[in-house]
Amino acid sequence: MIKKNHKYIFVVGGVMSGVGKGIATSSIAKILQTKGFSVNPIKIDPYLNVDAGTMNPTEHGEVFVLKSGLETDQDMGNYERFLNIDLRDDDYMTGGLVYKSVIDRERALGYRGKCVETVPHITDEVIHRIKKSAEHNGSEITVIEIGGTVGEYQNILFIEAARMLKLKNPDDVVFVLVSYVPVPSKIGEMKTKPTQYAVRTLNSYGVQPDIIIARSEHPLDKKRKEKIALSCSIPIEQVISAPDIESIYDVPLNFEKDRIGEIILQELKIKAKKPKGDLGDWKRFVAKGKSARTPVHIAIVGKYFATGDYVLSDSYISVIEAVKYSSYWQKRKPVITWLDSEEFEKATGASARLQALKKYDGIIVPGGFGTRGIEGKLKVIQYAREHHIPYLGLCYGMQLLVIEYARNVLKLRNATTAEIDSDAPVKVVDIMPEQKKNLELGNYGASMRLGSYLAVLKKGTIAHRAYKKELIEERHRHRFEINPEYTEKLRDSGLVFSGTSPNGELMEIAELPSEKHPFFVGTQFHPEFHARPLSPHPLFTAFLKAAIKKSGK
């Protein structure tokens, strides 16, 4: 049962998308956590997709998989990383999921013949899901990020649900508006009018923000704070300056400079449980990142480049952050270069493009789907293997490692994956039998091997030395597996399957022995989903150590 006087903080965005609501939500939750409260974050995506599984990474960013297997928005990854917790299915909802639940209930006569309407039935479902999340988590404070921007049609109903919750519990609900304050280059002055209009729009919904986080290129001066406070009817101290900074991990520290934690607790009429609660461990982590000077050069070879590097960063955000954590804890500054796999498609072994890979200390091929850029990735993997460049393949990156090895070591020239050619004669990677029916029926959403699975590690391997234990649990997101018909041939030729499912049928980790290669490892799972700032992932750390050793040479 939900605790009496449970507290809710709603975070909404103003002026434009991508303003930083997810990091603001993560930072607020982190600050409250350090003050002694149990906090659970919730992400509301207004999209009519039931989950994030079918969304294109170049448009929406990375699909983050929860322990349960639910495919969610990338902000859920930020929440887990900042709070160092595993989130539940209840902590994520989409417009599609909410509507589907209401429609399913109506079809089952759950409303006893009443006319089902957007208000109150959709809004009631939103409130029900928020309260259920708080109850299942046993938390004291729930921080809810409402996706989209104030003024959009898509998120009005979610803001209306938040308004209704505030109406019934005025002392238990706080609204935070994260708004953009531009500095037009030709004018050279910070302009607050867009934020004023965002607040007016929010007011038209019956909602008044209690706190405004003003995102801008530069810190807000006193004059701008006064102007926003006066025009938006909030105390000046409740206008929080959020300038552009080098690292997202500085955000909680910057927020606390403006005492946002104390202000929120004051608005919620509660006191900190830890009067001296601070961000000590967090500060030490941030300091490690800032003090790292010696570079380690990592290439990430991907294909999600359709709209530039910015989207690429979002597409592979968990991988990028995992590299950062392990690098910082090794006192190194990661220098990441994005390489488009399609640019290697026509490269030959002696080409300048492939030869240029020598300058990198390590290479990562992350997960993905489809056929585009695959031959280019295979050439990069072959080059990394033959020239002893530390290599880490994730999901598809492991499958391609096996294909490359089968082609060039086993001499199975036609070796491929059923994902590329379902009729190929040599499929060293094939679809799982239980998935074939899903594809035949056109069921693509939530139909893969998703979520956490156990794996057993082989002693004496790179993987076992990295994890320092024999049984691990990691998150998956894929349909295809290493074909068991070829595993013995691959083993006999020198490839080691250092991690398998407990029954030994599924190959979870492939590697070359350390005497043959400094680090040539692929995982069928996504270790990046478990990497956290204060506890970097052991496999990424082992990869970075090998890369650092190469950089020293």
N, C-alpha and C positions, 0 to 999 in steps of 0.2 A: 504494500500500500504506500502511496506517495506521502512523504512527510508533510505535516501541516506547515503552512507558510513557506513552501518551497519557492525559491527565487528564480526568476527568468530574466535573461538579458537578450534582447533582440538586436541584431546588427544588420543594418540595411545600408545600401549604397546610393550615393547621389552623384549627379552630373554625367558620369560615364562608367562603362564597365571596366573591369581590370583595375579598379582603384585600390584594391588591397584588402577587401573585406575578410578574405580567408585568413590572411596573416594577422589582421586586427583581432579577429575572433580567437585565433590560436593564442595570441599574446595576452588578451584579456583573461582567457581561461588559465593560462600559465601563471599569471600574476595572482589570481584568486587561489590557485592551487598552492602556491608558496605561502599564502596567508592562512593555510590550514583547512581549506574547504575541499570537499569532494565535488569535483566538477565534471559534468559530461557535456560535450559539444554536440550540436546537431547541424547538419547541412540540409537546407531545403533547396532543391533544384526545381524551378518552375516548369521545366520541360515536360512534355507529355510522354517522353520515354519512360518506361516502367523502371529501368535502371540505366546506368551509364554504359553498359556493355556494348551497345550497338553504335555508340557515338564515335565519330571520326577523331582521332588524336590531333590532327592538324587544325581542327575547328574547336574542339572542346578541351584539349589537353589530355594528359595521361588518365587512363582508367585505373583507379586504385582498388585493389581487391582486399576485402576484409578477411579476417580469419575464417569466418563462416562461408566465404565464397561469394558474397554479394559484391557485384561490380558497381563502384561508386565514383563520385567526382574526386578529382585530385586533392581538393581541400581536405578530404578525410585523411589523406596521408599527412598533410601539415598538422592536423590535430593530433594524430598519433605520435608524430615526431616531437612536437612541442611538449605534449603532456606525458609521453612515455607510457602510453596505455594502448590496449587493444580495444577498438570500438566494436559496437554491436550493430546488427541490422536495424534496430530501432533508432539508431542515431543518424539515419539517412532516409530522406523521402524525396520523391519527385512528384510533380503535378500528375503525371500519368498513374503513379502508384496510388495516389489519393483518390483520383477519379475512379480507377479500377475497383478499389475497395468499396466505394460507395455504390457503384453500379452492380458489383457482385452481390452486395447485401440486398439491394433492391430486387434483383432477380430471385433471390432466395426468400422474398417476402419479409426481409428483416425490418422494413419500415411499416409493416402491417397495413399496407394499402394506402399510405399517405402519399401525397404528391412530393416527390423528391426534388429539392431545389438547391441551387448553388449556395445560397444562404438560407437556412443555417446548416444544411447537411454537409457540404464540402468543408466549410470552416470548422464545424464541430469535429469532423474527422481529423483535421489538422491538429486541433487542440488535443484531441484524444491521443494522437500519436506522440505529441510532445510530452504529455503527462505519462504515457506508457513508458517512454524512454527514460524519464526521470525515475520512475518506479523501479524498472528493471535494473538500472544502474545503481540505485540506492544513493543517488547524489543529493547534494544540498542546493547546488546552483546549476542551472542549465543555460548554456550560451548557444543561441540559435542564430545561424547565419541565413538570411533570406537572400537567395540568389537574384541576380538582375539588378536593375537600377530603378530608383523611384521615378514614377512617371510611365513606366511600361505597363501594358495591360496584363502581362503574364503573371506578375507577382502581387497584383492588387488583393487577391483573395487571401494570400498568406499574411499580408500586412493587416487585412481585416480580421483574420483569426487572432493575430497578436493584439489588436485593439480590443477585441472582445475579452481576451484573457486579462488585459490591463483593467478593463472596466469592472470586472468582477474581483480583481485582486490589485487595487491601485498601489499598495505599498510593496508588492512583490514583483513588479515588472519594471524594467528599465529599457529605454530605447536609445541605441547608439547609432548615429548617422556617420558613415565614413564618406566624406565628400571631397571632391577635387577643387583645389584653388589654383587656377592657372596663372602663369606669368607670360602673357603674349610677348614674343621676342621684339616686335616692333614698337610695343608700348613700354615694356620694361618695368611694369608695375603689377604687383599681385592683385588679382581681381576676385572679389568675394561675391559678386552678383550671382554667378551660377549656383553657388551654395545657398544663397538666399532663396532663389527660385526652387531649389530642391526641397528646402524646408517648407516653403509655401505649398508645394505639391503634397508633401507628407501631411501637412496640416489639413489639406482638403480631404484626406482620408480619415481625419479625426485623430491623428497621431501627432504628438509634439515630442521631438527628440529631447532627451535629458542631457546627452553629451554629444558633441560634434567633434569628430576626429578629422582635422583638416589636412588632407594630403596635398603636398606641393613639392616643387623642386627645391625650395628653400624653407627654412624655419619661419613660422609666422612671427611678425613683429607685434608689439603691443597694440599698435593702431589697428591692424587687421583683426586681431582678437577682439578688440573693443567693438569693431564694426559688426562682426559676425554675432557677438553676444547681444548687442543692442537690437539688431534687425531680426534675430531669430529667437529672442526672448529667453535666453539662458544666461546664467552667471558667467562672467568672463573666465573664471578658473575652470569652467567645464567645456572650454574650447581647447582641445588638445592638438598641439603641433606635431605633425607627422611628416617631416621632410624626407626627400629621397636619401637613402643611405646605402652603403656598400653591401651590407649583409642583412637579410631578413631577421637574423638572430639578434640584431641590435634593437629591434622594434620593442620588445618588452621593456628593455632598459630605458629607451627613449620615452615610452609611455609613463614609466614610473617617475621620470623627471618632472612630469606634470601632475603627478599624484593621482593617476587615473584609478588605481586600486582603491585608494581611500575614498575618492569621490563616488565610485560605484557602491561601495559598502554603505556610505552615508545615504545615498539615494534609496538603497534597499533596507535601510534602518537596521543594519546588523554591524557587529564589530568583528575585527580580525581575530581568529582563534590563536594565531601565533603573532603576538604583538611585535616581535622582532623578525617576523617572517620576511625573508628577502630572496633575492635571486642569486645567491652565492655560487652554487654549482654552475648555474647558467653563465654568470659573469666569467668564471674561470674558463668555460668552454669558448666563449666569445674571445677572450684574451688569447687563447691558443691560436685561434684563426687569424687574429691580427698580428701576432708575433711571428707567424710562419713566413719565412722569407725565401728559403731555398726552394726553387720550383721543381715539380715533378710533372712531366708532360704526358698527358693522357689523350688519346684519340678515341672518339666515340663514332663508330661507323653506322649510320642509320639511313632511313629513307624518308622520314617525315620532314621534308624541307619545302613543302608546297608554298608556304607563305613566309619563309625566311627563318632566321636563327631564333627569333623570339618564340615562335610557335614550337620550334624544335626543343627549346628549353622546357616548355610546358609538357611536350610529348614524353620526355624522358626525365622528368623532374626527380623522381625517386632515385634513379641511377646517379644523377648529378649530385644530389645531396649525400648519397652513400659514399661517393668518392671524396667529397669534402670532409665528411666526418673522419674517415680513416686517414686521410692526409693530415688533417689538423692534429690528430692524436699521435701522428708520427713526425710532427713538427715540420711538415712540408706544405708548400703552397701549391694546390693543384692548378695546372694550366690546361684547360680542356679545349680541344679543337674538334669542331664538327666536320666530319667527312661524309659527303654524299656517296653512298655505295654505287650509285649509277655511274659516277665518274670513273670507276674502276672496271666497268664492264668490258671495255675493249683493251685494257692494259695487258701487256705481256710481261713475262718474268723479269726481263731486263729493262722495262720501261722506267722513265724518270718518275712517273707517278707512284709506282710501287716502291722504287728505291727511296722515295721521300719518306716512307714509313719508318726508316731506320732512325729518324730523329726523335721518334716518340719512345717514351720509356715504358708505355703499356698501351694496349689496344682493347677496347670493349666493343662487342657486337651485342646490342640489347635485343629485347623481344620485339615481335612484330608479326604481321600476317601477310599473305599474298606472295606474288611472284616477282614484283618489281624490285630491281636492284640486287637480286639474289646472287647472280653470277659474280657481281662485283664484290660482294661480301665473301664469297668463297675464295676469290683471289687474294683478298686481304688476309684471310685466315691461313691460307697456304703460306703466304709470305711470313706471317708471324711465326708459324711452326718451323719453317725451314731456316729462319734467321734468328731464332731464339728470343723473340720479343715477347714479353709477358702478355698473355691473352686471357681474357675472361669473357665467355659466351653465356648469355642469359636466355633461357627458353629457346627461341628460334636460333639464338647464337650457339647453343649446345648442339641442336640438331644439325646445323650447318657444319659445325666442327666434325661431327661424325661423318657427314656426307663427304667433306673434303678429305678426310682420312681414308675413307673407303675408296674414293676415286684415285688418290695419288699414292697411297701406301699399299692398299689391297689390290690396286689396279682394276677396280670395278668402275670403268670409265663412264658407265651409264647410271651410276648410283645417284639417286635423287630422293625426293620426298613426295608422297602422295598428294601433298598440298599443291605441288607444282604440276604433277602429272599423275593422275589417279590410275592410268593404264600402263605406267612405266614397268619394264620387266625387272628392274632392280630397285626396289623401294626399301632403302635401309631405314627410312622413317615412314611410318604408315599410320593411318587413322585408327583410333581405338574402335573395336567392334561396336561398343554401345553407342558411339557417336554416329555411326553410319546411318542409322535410322533417323536421327535428328536432321542430318543434312538432306536426306531424301524427302523429308516432310517440310523442309525449309525452316526448321526451328533453329535459329542462330543465337537468340538471346538466352543467356544463362544456361547454355547447353554444353559447356566445356568441362574439363576437370578443373574445378574452381575451389579455392580456399586451402586450408592447411591439411597437409598429409605428412605422415611419418616417413623417415628414411633411415636406413641402417648404413653406417659408414665402415669401410674396410680399413683395418688397422695398417699403419705404416704408410698411408697415402697422404698427399698434400691436403686433401679435404679433412682427413682425420686429425692431422697435426694442427690445422686451422681451428677447427671446432673444439678440439680437445675432449671429445666424447663420441660415443658410438651411435647414439640415437638422437636424431634431430627432427624438428618439425618446421616446415617451410610452406609458403603459399604458392599455389599454382594458378595458371590461366592458359590453357592450351587444349587442343583436340588431338594432336598427333604425338606418337611415342616412338622411341627407337624400336624397330622391328625385331622381335625376338629371334627371327630366323637368321639374323646376321650377327648376333651378339658374340657367339663363340668364335666366329671367324675374326671379328674385330679384336677380341681378347687375345687370340693366338698371334695376331700381328703386332701386339704391343700396346694397344689401347686399354686403359684400365677403367673399369666402371667402379669407381670408388664409393658410390652411393646407390643403393637400390631400395625399392619398396620392401617392407618387412617380409613379404612372401617371395621376394627375389625376382618377380616377373617384370617389373618396370625399372628402367634405368634412370636414375635421378641425377647422377654426376658422372661425367666422363673426364679423364685426364691422362696426360702422359707422365710417366715416372719422373721425379726430379732429377735423376741422373741423365735423362734424355733431353729435358727442357726445363728451364728455370720456373716456368709457370704457364701451363697450357691446360686450362680447366673450363669446362662448360657445365652449367646446371640446368636441369629441366624446369626447375622452379625459379621464383623471383626473389632472391635474397635481399634485394634492395628494399622490399616492403617491410623488412624487419630492422633496417638500419635506423638508429636514433642518435641525436647529437651527443648524448651522454653515454651511449653504449654502441659504438660503431660495429658494423657487422664483421664477424671474424673472417669471412671469405674475402670481403673487400679489403680488409686489412692485410691479409696474406698476399693478395694481388698487389697492393700498394707497396708492400715491403719488397717484393720482387722487382717492381718498377723502380723503386728507389735504388736498389742494388745495381740495376742496369744503368741508371743515371750516373751513379758513382764511377762506373767503368768508362 
